Amino acid sequence: MDRLLGRIRKVVSFFHRSTTAAHVLKTKQEMLQLPAYKLIHDDTKRWNSTYDMLERYLEEQAAVYSALTEKTLKKNIRDIVTLSDDDVKVAEEVLQLLKPLKTVTTLLSIENAPSVSMILPLKTRILQSICANEEDNSITRDVKAAVRGDLISRYTNPPEIQDYLHRSTALDPRFKSLTHIELREKTYIDLTTEIVATEE
């Protein structure tokens, strides 16, 4: 993934630096009837910007390849390698894999007051969406394992946080079925005990 993203970053930087290259790209986009969008350069501290860069590059790859083979640009191209068919396939698979994470990030960022009750259901849905399967290639398996490894331990320590999140979700009518909660019965018992205790 580092190699693949490095190649894309070089291409994006080239079109950002050169007004001539940007003009050629726009001409190719019009010729291929693609949206005349600028390529996106990611901020390595924000994973979702890498997702946006990858998505935009794949969307515009036909115009990018056509522009890079243009005679007027060829002489100025150094250390730029276009993606192979295998690279494109991997990029598309990784993009599909990261889509639920992007959706969740967007969902939470547009909420005026995101609720903690959403954390466990969304975490569970993401973990379900990135389960390994036999059709995965080695890179997809590695990306899934990395994301799962990072996410699975979040919101688990100290144990009081997990308990608090379970209760918050249980009290939110949107999640009344609690299908994602492993400790469903315990959560309801704890809540009932607490409510009864406050009424006495």
NORRAZI-V109315 format. One record per backbone hydrogen bond with DSSP energy under -0.5 kcal/mol. NH is the residue of the N-H (numbers start at 1). CO is the residue of the C=O. If there is no record, write none. Layout:
nh=NH co=CO
nh=NH co=CO
This chain:
nh=5 co=1
nh=6 co=2
nh=7 co=3
nh=8 co=4
nh=9 co=5
nh=10 co=6
nh=11 co=7
nh=12 co=8
nh=13 co=9
nh=14 co=10
nh=15 co=11
nh=16 co=12
nh=17 co=13
nh=18 co=14
nh=19 co=17
nh=22 co=18
nh=23 co=19
nh=24 co=20
nh=25 co=21
nh=26 co=22
nh=27 co=23
nh=28 co=24
nh=29 co=25
nh=30 co=26
nh=31 co=27
nh=32 co=28
nh=33 co=30
nh=34 co=29
nh=37 co=35
nh=44 co=42
nh=46 co=43
nh=47 co=45
nh=49 co=46
nh=50 co=46
nh=50 co=47
nh=51 co=47
nh=52 co=48
nh=53 co=49
nh=54 co=50
nh=55 co=51
nh=56 co=52
nh=57 co=53
nh=58 co=54
nh=59 co=55
nh=60 co=56
nh=61 co=57
nh=61 co=58
nh=64 co=60
nh=65 co=61
nh=66 co=62
nh=67 co=63
nh=68 co=64
nh=69 co=65
nh=70 co=67
nh=73 co=70
nh=74 co=70
nh=75 co=71
nh=76 co=73
nh=77 co=73
nh=77 co=74
nh=78 co=76
nh=81 co=79
nh=88 co=84
nh=89 co=85
nh=90 co=86
nh=91 co=87
nh=92 co=88
nh=93 co=89
nh=94 co=90
nh=95 co=91
nh=96 co=92
nh=97 co=93
nh=98 co=94
nh=99 co=95
nh=102 co=98
nh=103 co=99
nh=104 co=100
nh=105 co=101
nh=106 co=102
nh=107 co=103
nh=108 co=104
nh=109 co=105
nh=110 co=106
nh=111 co=107
nh=118 co=115
nh=119 co=116
nh=120 co=116
nh=121 co=117
nh=122 co=118
nh=123 co=119
nh=124 co=120
nh=125 co=121
nh=126 co=122
nh=127 co=123
nh=128 co=124
nh=129 co=125
nh=130 co=126
nh=131 co=128
nh=136 co=133
nh=141 co=137
nh=142 co=138
nh=143 co=139
nh=144 co=140
nh=145 co=141
nh=146 co=142
nh=147 co=143
nh=148 co=144
nh=149 co=145
nh=150 co=146
nh=151 co=147
nh=152 co=148
nh=153 co=149
nh=154 co=151
nh=156 co=153
nh=161 co=158
nh=162 co=158
nh=163 co=159
nh=164 co=160
nh=165 co=161
nh=166 co=162
nh=167 co=163
nh=168 co=164
nh=169 co=165
nh=170 co=166
nh=171 co=167
nh=172 co=169
nh=173 co=171
nh=175 co=172
nh=176 co=173
nh=178 co=175
nh=181 co=178
nh=182 co=180
nh=184 co=181
nh=187 co=183
nh=188 co=184
nh=189 co=185
nh=190 co=186
nh=191 co=187
nh=192 co=188
nh=193 co=189
nh=194 co=190
nh=195 co=191
nh=196 co=192
nh=197 co=193
nh=198 co=194
nh=199 co=195
nh=200 co=196
